[in-house]
Amino acid sequence: MNLSPVGKGIKAGVARFLVIVMLGMFPTQTLYAEENVEEPKPDTYNKLKVFSEILSLIESNYVEPVESNNMIDGAIKGMVKALDPHTSYLPPASYKEMQVETTGKFGGLGIEISLRDGVLTVVSPIEETPAFKVGIKPGDKIIKIEDESTLDMTLQDAVSRLRGETGSPVTITIFRESFKAPKEFTIVRDVIKVRSVVKKLYKKDIGYIKIRSFSKNTSVDLDKALDDLSKEGITKLILDLRNNPGGLLNQAVEVTDRFLNREKLIVYTKGRSDEQNMRFTSHDKVAGVSYPLIIMVNGGSASASEIVAGALQDLNRAVILGTQTFGKGSVQTIIPLSDGSALRLTTARYYTPSGRVIQENGIEPDIIIERTAVEDLEKEGEKEEEPKEKTRLRRFLREKDLKKHLKGKSSIGDVEQESEVESTEKEEIAENIANEDLLKDNQLEQAVSLLSGWEVMKKMFKNLQVPTPGPDSQISMK
């Protein structure tokens, strides 16, 4: 039987394969002794030659015709997948999508995702987005997108599958530690308009600012929120970075700068090349706000959020309250390529001013307070014998509100004390009723409580005298 050159090659290949299989039954030492061939050292050029050979063999011998471009794209994706979860190859379409993301308006579900231990994991949902409304939470494991398993799926592939036309549904299968079995969530895609900064007022003088993400306008929005709260007479501030997945580095630096009055190191990076070793500092051109500051963080606080929290913690400018942050402290550089695609390459690590590594470690709060689920708070309320509304109102009642209460006297001249604060108390009642979120958020409630007693504690420590080992000498704590 006559064989074509290809047939002869295949026959020879099969023969070689059989020889290798048979040799494989013998001890490895015997093989080396018989062949007496030294294994060549790995060489980039030789590996590229092997790659070219494989590409050629697939193109000519694979059972179905294949597109060489698709194979090369797949090879590139496989190559970057061998590095870390945040390094990825962005084809032209994906690169354009990524550029849209940082503008603060993009289509999708409203979640930040990452690969943690090889599993597609939700870093945090963005508030008021479709994912947030259906109950997606930080730490949720996405094990399926539609009917396709996410095992071994790249981060970029997952993002592409989760996005789609506005109004179209996508079903994801979630596993959560509290679930007995995975649960499906169907989410309708929408245009995600990220309102990065939200402000509120508590207790008349405690400002509250939540930064949801660090997009290109975050520092400008923060300035406006600070200006508005300043006009309302705040003297203390809470900065809420919980479930903030991060964003632009320059915005993290700008936000941190708003709370510093002198030139200070905010964050620095270290990479393999000198150009990746950068230092970012505050400037003293504009006076930063000097309010006592509490920053709230949790496991959904990542990247830029950790830079802000870590810097202000190291510089003793803020008290950090909440739970351990996510621990995403690596620098990704977007490098455009000749065909309109790009390489998202991890090039350095972030370090706090004191030299702490953010990557993997995260930021540990000064005050650790776990978030109590709303469901648990409601269950506690169900155990009460009297109606919940009555119990809530009881906290606003005083001795003077009781029937036939004894009238008070002032300490001077036993003159009955005029109640000049009745209207103020009514305002406080209205304020407390309006701020139901304090009753539903124990971390926020703790932050407000701490700042409410700030002046009292400050006065106490200012007057406290601590004796030193030396005779007749004292240190005043200020």
C-alpha positions as CSV (number, residue, x, y, z in Angstrom):
1,M,0.0,0.0,0.0
2,N,1.4,3.3,-1.0
3,L,1.4,6.1,1.6
4,S,1.4,9.8,1.0
5,P,4.2,11.8,2.7
6,V,1.7,12.8,5.4
7,G,0.7,9.2,5.9
8,K,4.3,8.1,6.1
9,G,4.9,10.9,8.7
10,I,1.9,9.8,10.8
11,K,3.0,6.1,10.5
12,A,6.5,7.0,11.7
13,G,5.1,9.1,14.5
14,V,2.9,6.2,15.7
15,A,6.0,4.0,15.6
16,R,8.0,6.4,17.7
17,F,5.0,6.7,20.1
18,L,5.0,2.9,20.5
19,V,8.7,2.9,21.2
20,I,8.3,5.6,23.8
21,V,5.5,3.7,25.5
22,M,7.5,0.5,25.6
23,L,10.6,2.2,26.9
24,G,8.4,3.8,29.6
25,M,8.0,0.4,31.2
26,F,11.7,0.3,32.0
27,P,13.4,2.2,34.9
28,T,14.3,5.8,34.2
29,Q,17.9,5.2,35.1
30,T,18.3,2.5,32.5
31,L,16.9,4.9,29.8
32,Y,19.5,7.5,30.6
33,A,22.3,4.9,30.8
34,E,21.4,3.5,27.3
35,E,20.8,6.9,25.6
36,N,23.6,8.8,27.4
37,V,22.1,12.1,26.3
38,E,22.2,15.2,28.4
39,E,18.9,17.0,28.6
40,P,19.2,20.5,27.1
41,K,18.6,23.6,29.2
42,P,15.3,25.4,28.6
43,D,15.8,28.1,26.0
44,T,13.3,30.7,25.0
45,Y,14.2,30.4,21.3
46,N,13.8,26.6,21.4
47,K,10.5,26.9,23.1
48,L,9.2,29.4,20.5
49,K,10.4,26.9,17.8
50,V,8.3,24.2,19.5
51,F,5.3,26.5,19.7
52,S,5.7,27.2,15.9
53,E,5.8,23.5,15.2
54,I,2.7,22.8,17.3
55,L,0.8,25.6,15.6
56,S,1.8,24.2,12.2
57,L,0.8,20.6,13.1
58,I,-2.6,21.8,14.4
59,E,-3.3,23.8,11.3
60,S,-2.5,21.0,9.0
61,N,-3.6,17.9,10.9
62,Y,-6.4,18.8,13.3
63,V,-9.7,17.0,12.6
64,E,-11.4,20.3,11.7
65,P,-10.2,23.5,10.2
66,V,-9.1,26.1,12.8
67,E,-8.4,29.8,12.7
68,S,-4.7,30.5,13.5
69,N,-5.7,33.9,15.1
70,N,-8.0,32.1,17.6
71,M,-5.3,29.6,18.5
72,I,-2.8,32.4,19.0
73,D,-5.2,34.4,21.2
74,G,-5.8,31.2,23.2
75,A,-2.1,30.7,23.6
76,I,-1.6,34.2,24.9
77,K,-4.5,33.8,27.4
78,G,-3.0,30.6,28.6
79,M,0.4,32.3,29.0
80,V,-0.9,35.2,31.1
81,K,-3.1,32.8,33.1
82,A,0.2,31.2,34.4
83,L,1.0,34.4,36.2
84,D,-1.6,35.9,38.6
85,P,-5.4,36.4,38.5
86,H,-5.1,40.2,37.7
87,T,-2.8,39.8,34.7
88,S,-4.9,39.3,31.5
89,Y,-4.9,39.8,27.8
90,L,-7.5,42.2,26.5
91,P,-8.6,41.7,22.9
92,P,-9.6,45.0,21.1
93,A,-13.3,44.7,22.2
94,S,-12.4,43.9,25.8
95,Y,-9.9,46.8,25.9
96,K,-12.6,49.2,24.8
97,E,-14.9,47.9,27.5
98,M,-12.3,48.4,30.2
99,Q,-11.8,52.0,29.1
100,V,-15.5,52.6,29.5
101,E,-15.5,51.2,33.0
102,T,-13.3,53.9,34.5
103,T,-15.6,56.7,33.2
104,G,-18.1,55.8,35.9
105,K,-20.8,54.6,33.4
106,F,-20.9,51.1,32.0
107,G,-23.3,48.2,31.3
108,G,-23.5,45.1,33.4
109,L,-24.7,43.7,36.8
110,G,-22.9,46.0,39.2
111,I,-20.3,43.7,40.8
112,E,-16.6,43.7,41.2
113,I,-15.2,40.2,40.8
114,S,-11.8,38.6,41.3
115,L,-10.2,35.1,41.3
116,R,-9.5,34.0,44.8
117,D,-7.7,30.6,45.1
118,G,-8.8,29.9,41.5
119,V,-12.5,30.5,42.3
120,L,-14.5,33.4,40.8
121,T,-15.4,35.5,43.8
122,V,-17.5,38.6,44.3
123,V,-15.3,41.4,45.9
124,S,-18.3,43.6,46.3
125,P,-21.6,44.6,44.7
126,I,-22.1,48.3,43.9
127,E,-25.0,49.8,45.8
128,E,-28.2,50.5,43.9
129,T,-27.3,48.2,41.0
130,P,-29.1,45.0,39.8
131,A,-26.7,42.7,41.6
132,F,-27.0,44.6,44.9
133,K,-30.8,44.6,44.7
134,V,-31.1,40.8,44.3
135,G,-28.9,40.2,47.3
136,I,-25.4,39.4,45.9
137,K,-22.9,39.8,48.8
138,P,-19.1,40.2,49.1
139,G,-17.4,36.8,49.2
140,D,-20.0,35.0,47.2
141,K,-18.5,32.3,44.9
142,I,-19.8,32.3,41.3
143,I,-19.7,28.7,40.3
144,K,-21.8,29.0,37.1
145,I,-22.7,31.7,34.6
146,E,-25.8,30.4,32.8
147,D,-25.1,26.7,32.5
148,E,-21.3,27.0,32.1
149,S,-19.0,26.2,34.9
150,T,-16.6,29.0,35.9
151,L,-13.9,26.5,36.9
152,D,-10.7,27.4,35.0
153,M,-12.5,30.4,33.5
154,T,-10.4,33.5,33.2
155,L,-11.4,36.7,34.8
156,Q,-11.8,38.5,31.5
157,D,-13.9,35.7,30.1
158,A,-16.2,35.9,33.1
159,V,-16.6,39.6,32.7
160,S,-17.5,39.2,29.0
161,R,-20.1,36.6,29.9
162,L,-21.7,38.7,32.6
163,R,-22.1,41.7,30.4
164,G,-24.6,42.0,27.7
165,E,-27.4,44.1,26.3
166,T,-29.3,46.3,28.7
167,G,-32.5,44.6,29.9
168,S,-31.3,41.1,29.1
169,P,-31.2,38.6,32.0
170,V,-28.3,36.5,33.1
171,T,-28.4,33.6,35.6
172,I,-25.5,33.0,37.9
173,T,-25.1,30.2,40.4
174,I,-23.8,31.4,43.8
175,F,-22.4,29.4,46.7
176,R,-22.3,31.2,50.0
177,E,-21.0,29.8,53.3
178,S,-24.5,30.2,54.8
179,F,-26.1,28.2,52.0
180,K,-26.7,24.5,52.3
181,A,-26.5,24.2,48.5
182,P,-25.7,26.6,45.6
183,K,-28.5,29.0,44.6
184,E,-29.4,30.6,41.3
185,F,-29.8,34.3,40.9
186,T,-31.3,35.8,37.8
187,I,-30.2,39.4,37.3
188,V,-31.3,41.8,34.6
189,R,-28.5,43.7,33.1
190,D,-28.6,47.5,33.3
191,V,-26.5,50.5,32.6
192,I,-24.4,51.0,35.7
193,K,-24.2,54.7,36.6
194,V,-21.8,54.8,39.6
195,R,-22.6,57.7,41.9
196,S,-19.3,57.5,43.6
197,V,-19.9,59.8,46.6
198,V,-23.0,59.9,48.9
199,K,-23.3,62.2,52.0
200,K,-25.5,62.3,55.1
201,L,-25.6,64.0,58.5
202,Y,-25.9,62.3,61.9
203,K,-26.4,63.9,65.4
204,K,-26.3,67.4,63.8
205,D,-22.5,67.6,63.7
206,I,-21.3,64.2,62.4
207,G,-20.8,64.1,58.7
208,Y,-21.0,60.8,56.8
209,I,-19.5,60.3,53.3
210,K,-19.6,57.0,51.5
211,I,-17.3,56.5,48.5
212,R,-18.6,53.6,46.4
213,S,-15.7,53.5,43.9
214,F,-12.7,55.5,42.8
215,S,-13.7,56.7,39.3
216,K,-12.3,59.8,37.5
217,N,-14.6,62.3,39.3
218,T,-14.4,60.9,42.8
219,S,-12.1,63.6,44.3
220,V,-14.3,66.4,42.8
221,D,-17.4,64.8,44.1
222,L,-15.7,64.4,47.5
223,D,-14.8,68.1,47.6
224,K,-18.4,69.0,46.9
225,A,-19.7,66.7,49.7
226,L,-17.2,68.1,52.2
227,D,-18.2,71.6,51.3
228,D,-21.9,70.9,51.7
229,L,-21.3,69.2,55.1
230,S,-19.1,72.0,56.2
231,K,-21.9,74.5,55.6
232,E,-24.2,72.3,57.8
233,G,-21.7,72.7,60.6
234,I,-20.1,69.3,61.0
235,T,-17.2,68.9,63.5
236,K,-16.5,65.2,62.9
237,L,-16.5,62.8,59.9
238,I,-17.1,59.2,59.0
239,L,-15.6,58.0,55.7
240,D,-17.3,54.7,54.6
241,L,-15.2,52.6,52.2
242,R,-17.1,49.3,52.8
243,N,-17.7,47.3,49.7
244,N,-15.6,49.7,47.7
245,P,-13.8,47.6,45.1
246,G,-11.2,50.3,44.3
247,G,-10.5,52.0,41.0
248,L,-8.0,54.6,39.9
249,L,-4.8,55.1,41.8
250,N,-4.6,58.8,41.3
251,Q,-8.0,59.2,42.8
252,A,-7.0,57.2,45.9
253,V,-4.1,59.6,46.3
254,E,-6.3,62.7,45.8
255,V,-8.8,61.5,48.4
256,T,-6.1,60.8,51.0
257,D,-4.6,64.2,50.3
258,R,-7.9,65.8,51.3
259,F,-7.3,64.8,54.9
260,L,-3.6,65.8,55.3
261,N,-2.3,69.2,55.9
262,R,1.4,68.6,55.3
263,E,3.4,66.8,52.6
264,K,3.3,63.2,53.5
265,L,4.0,59.9,51.8
266,I,0.7,58.2,50.9
267,V,1.7,55.1,49.1
268,Y,4.7,53.7,47.2
269,T,5.2,50.9,44.8
270,K,8.0,48.4,44.2
271,G,8.5,46.4,41.0
272,R,11.3,44.8,39.1
273,S,12.2,47.9,37.0
274,D,13.1,51.3,38.3
275,E,10.2,52.9,36.4
276,Q,7.8,50.8,38.5
277,N,9.2,52.1,41.8
278,M,7.1,55.2,42.5
279,R,6.2,57.3,45.5
280,F,3.0,59.3,45.8
281,T,2.8,62.1,48.4
282,S,0.3,64.7,49.5
283,H,0.8,68.4,48.9
284,D,0.2,71.4,51.1
285,K,-1.2,73.7,48.4
286,V,-4.7,73.3,49.8
287,A,-5.4,72.8,53.5
288,G,-6.9,69.4,54.2
289,V,-9.9,69.0,56.5
290,S,-9.0,68.4,60.1
291,Y,-12.1,66.8,61.5
292,P,-11.7,63.8,63.8
293,L,-12.1,60.9,61.3
294,I,-13.3,57.3,61.4
295,I,-12.9,55.2,58.3
296,M,-15.1,52.1,57.9
297,V,-13.9,49.1,55.9
298,N,-14.8,45.4,55.4
299,G,-13.9,42.4,53.3
300,G,-15.3,44.2,50.2
301,S,-12.8,47.1,50.6
302,A,-10.1,46.5,48.0
303,S,-7.2,48.2,46.1
304,A,-7.7,52.0,46.2
305,S,-9.8,51.7,49.4
306,E,-7.0,49.9,51.1
307,I,-4.5,52.6,50.0
308,V,-6.6,55.3,51.6
309,A,-7.3,53.4,54.8
310,G,-3.7,52.1,55.1
311,A,-2.1,55.6,54.6
312,L,-4.4,57.4,57.0
313,Q,-4.0,54.7,59.6
314,D,-0.1,54.8,59.3
315,L,-0.1,58.6,59.6
316,N,-2.4,58.4,62.7
317,R,-4.9,60.6,60.9
318,A,-7.9,58.2,61.2
319,V,-9.3,55.4,63.3
320,I,-10.1,52.4,61.1
321,L,-13.2,50.5,62.1
322,G,-14.8,47.3,60.7
323,T,-13.3,44.1,59.5
324,Q,-10.2,43.0,57.6
325,T,-10.0,44.3,54.0
326,F,-9.7,42.2,50.8
327,G,-5.9,42.4,50.3
328,K,-5.6,43.4,46.7
329,G,-2.4,45.4,46.7
330,S,-0.8,44.9,43.3
331,V,-0.3,47.4,40.5
332,Q,-1.7,46.6,37.0
333,T,-0.3,48.5,34.1
334,I,-2.4,48.7,30.9
335,I,0.0,48.4,27.9
336,P,-1.7,49.0,24.5
337,L,-0.6,46.7,21.7
338,S,-0.2,47.2,18.0
339,D,-3.5,45.6,16.9
340,G,-5.8,47.6,19.3
341,S,-5.6,45.0,22.0
342,A,-3.8,45.5,25.4
343,L,-2.0,43.6,28.1
344,R,-3.1,44.2,31.7
345,L,0.1,43.3,33.5
346,T,0.9,43.1,37.2
347,T,4.1,45.2,37.5
348,A,4.5,46.1,41.2
349,R,3.1,45.9,44.7
350,Y,1.6,48.6,46.9
351,Y,3.1,49.5,50.3
352,T,1.7,51.8,53.0
353,P,3.8,54.7,54.3
354,S,5.2,52.5,57.1
355,G,6.2,49.7,54.6
356,R,3.3,47.3,55.1
357,V,2.5,45.1,52.1
358,I,-1.2,45.4,51.2
359,Q,-1.2,42.4,48.8
360,E,-2.8,39.4,50.4
361,N,-2.5,40.9,53.9
362,G,-5.1,43.7,53.6
363,I,-5.6,46.4,56.3
364,E,-6.5,45.3,59.8
365,P,-8.8,47.8,61.5
366,D,-7.9,49.5,64.8
367,I,-11.4,48.5,66.1
368,I,-12.7,45.2,64.8
369,I,-16.5,45.1,64.7
370,E,-18.3,42.4,62.7
371,R,-21.4,43.4,60.8
372,T,-24.6,42.0,62.3
373,A,-27.0,40.9,59.6
374,V,-30.3,42.7,59.4
375,E,-32.1,39.3,59.7
376,D,-30.4,38.7,63.1
377,L,-31.4,42.1,64.3
378,E,-35.0,41.4,63.3
379,K,-34.9,38.1,65.2
380,E,-33.7,39.9,68.3
381,G,-36.6,42.3,68.0
382,E,-39.1,39.4,67.7
383,K,-38.0,38.1,71.1
384,E,-39.3,41.3,72.8
385,E,-42.5,40.9,74.6
386,E,-43.8,44.4,73.7
387,P,-44.3,45.7,70.2
388,K,-41.1,46.7,68.4
389,E,-42.3,50.2,67.7
390,K,-43.2,50.8,71.3
391,T,-39.7,49.7,72.4
392,R,-38.1,51.9,69.9
393,L,-40.0,55.0,71.1
394,R,-39.3,54.1,74.7
395,R,-35.6,55.2,74.1
396,F,-36.9,58.8,73.5
397,L,-38.9,59.1,76.7
398,R,-37.6,60.8,79.8
399,E,-38.7,61.3,83.5
400,K,-40.5,64.5,82.6
401,D,-42.7,62.6,80.1
402,L,-44.2,60.4,82.8
403,K,-47.5,61.3,84.4
404,K,-47.4,63.2,87.7
405,H,-43.6,63.4,87.5
406,L,-41.8,65.3,90.3
407,K,-40.8,68.8,89.1
408,G,-37.1,69.6,89.1
409,K,-35.3,72.5,90.8
410,S,-32.2,74.3,89.8
411,S,-29.1,74.1,92.0
412,I,-29.3,77.9,92.5
413,G,-32.2,79.4,94.5
414,D,-34.4,76.3,94.1
415,V,-36.0,77.9,91.1
416,E,-37.8,75.6,88.8
417,Q,-35.7,75.0,85.8
418,E,-37.2,76.1,82.6
419,S,-37.0,73.5,79.9
420,E,-35.3,75.2,77.1
421,V,-34.4,72.0,75.3
422,E,-37.8,70.6,74.5
423,S,-37.7,71.7,70.9
424,T,-34.2,70.3,70.6
425,E,-35.3,67.0,72.0
426,K,-38.1,66.9,69.5
427,E,-35.6,67.6,66.7
428,E,-33.5,64.7,68.0
429,I,-36.5,62.4,68.0
430,A,-37.2,63.3,64.4
431,E,-33.6,62.9,63.5
432,N,-33.4,59.4,65.1
433,I,-36.6,58.3,63.4
434,A,-35.2,59.6,60.0
435,N,-31.9,57.7,60.6
436,E,-33.3,54.2,60.6
437,D,-30.0,53.1,59.0
438,L,-28.3,53.4,62.3
439,L,-30.6,50.8,63.7
440,K,-29.9,48.5,60.8
441,D,-26.1,49.0,60.6
442,N,-24.2,48.2,63.9
443,Q,-20.9,49.2,62.4
444,L,-22.1,52.6,61.5
445,E,-23.9,53.0,64.8
446,Q,-20.6,52.3,66.6
447,A,-18.7,54.8,64.5
448,V,-21.4,57.5,65.3
449,S,-21.2,56.6,69.0
450,L,-17.5,56.9,69.1
451,L,-17.5,60.3,67.4
452,S,-20.4,61.5,69.6
453,G,-18.1,61.0,72.7
454,W,-15.0,62.4,71.0
455,E,-14.9,65.8,72.8
456,V,-15.6,64.2,76.1
457,M,-12.7,61.7,75.8
458,K,-10.4,64.5,74.4
459,K,-11.2,66.7,77.4
460,M,-10.6,63.8,79.8
461,F,-7.2,62.8,78.3
462,K,-6.1,66.4,78.1
463,N,-6.5,66.8,81.8
464,L,-5.0,63.4,82.7
465,Q,-1.6,63.5,84.2
466,V,0.6,60.5,84.0
467,P,3.7,60.4,86.4
468,T,7.0,59.7,84.8
469,P,9.8,57.6,86.5
470,G,11.7,60.8,87.3
471,P,10.9,62.6,90.6
472,D,8.5,65.6,90.5
473,S,8.1,65.3,86.7
474,Q,4.8,64.9,84.8
475,I,3.7,64.3,81.2
476,S,0.5,65.9,80.0
477,M,-1.4,63.8,77.4
478,K,-2.8,66.0,74.7
